[in-house]
Amino acid sequence: MGRTIYGHYLIEMVWVREDCRGLGLGRRLMEAAESEAHRRGCTAAQVDTLSFQGLGFYRRLGFEVVGRVPNFPIGCDRCFLLKQYR
């Protein structure tokens, strides 16, 4: 689920059931989201996640951490990621 604002595609939710992870479904969902972002003429995509959840997943897809809120919730960080399109 996502939306476009100011030329950026804001990815609001990506979720794959735990027993279906590791099958490439998350990557395919993200590829579909980014295809839609390109179709809309977006120059970048943004997403946020918790440090214990999807951080590595999004980094492998080319997203870079541009901000963090430490201890949100306690013991992990909320991470804000950006992927600019060339």
N, C-alpha and C positions, 0 to 999 in steps of 0.2 A: 504494500500500500504506500502511495506517495503522492506528492503534489508538486506543481511547478510554481516558483515564486522568484521574481527578480532574475530570471534566467538560470536559476539553479533548480535541480530536481531534489526535493527533500524526501528521502526514503524514511517513511515513518514506522514501518513495521515489516520485518521479514522473519518468518518463523517456520521451522520444519520440525515435525514431530520427532522426538528423540530416537525412536526406533527406525526412523527413515533417514537419519543423518549418515553422512559418509557415502551417499549414493549419487552425489552430484546435483541433488535437487535445489539446494541453496544457491549454488553457482548458476544453475539455469534460471532460477527466479531473478537473480541479480542481473544476468545477461538480458533478460526480458525487460527489466526495469530500465536498464541503461539504454536499450534500444528505443524504448519509449522516450527517454530523456533526449536522445539524439533527434528523434522524430520531431520533438517539440522545440528543437533548436537550443537546448540548454548548453551552457558552457561548463557546468560542473555538477557534481552530485554530492550531497551531504547525508551523513547518517550518524547516529549516536548509539553507543552500546556500553555495557558495563565491562570492566576489564576482565572479569572471569567468564564472560559469555562469548561474544563474536569478534573480539578484537583481532585475533590472528586470522580469522576468516576474511574480514574486510581488508586487512593489510595484504593478504595474498591476492586480493582482487585489485590492488593498486591504490587503495585509499591510504591517506597519511593522517596521523593524529595531529590536529591543529589546536586542541584544547583538552583540558581535564578538570574535573571537579573532584578533588581528593575526598576519600571517605564518604562517598555517596553511592550506596549505603556504606555504613561502617565496614571497613576491611577491604573495600575495593574502590575503584574510581569510575566515574562516568566519563566516557571518552567521546570526543567529537571528532569526526573524521571527514576528510574532503578528498575528492578525486576530481581533478581538473581535466577537461577534455581539450585536446590539442587541435 
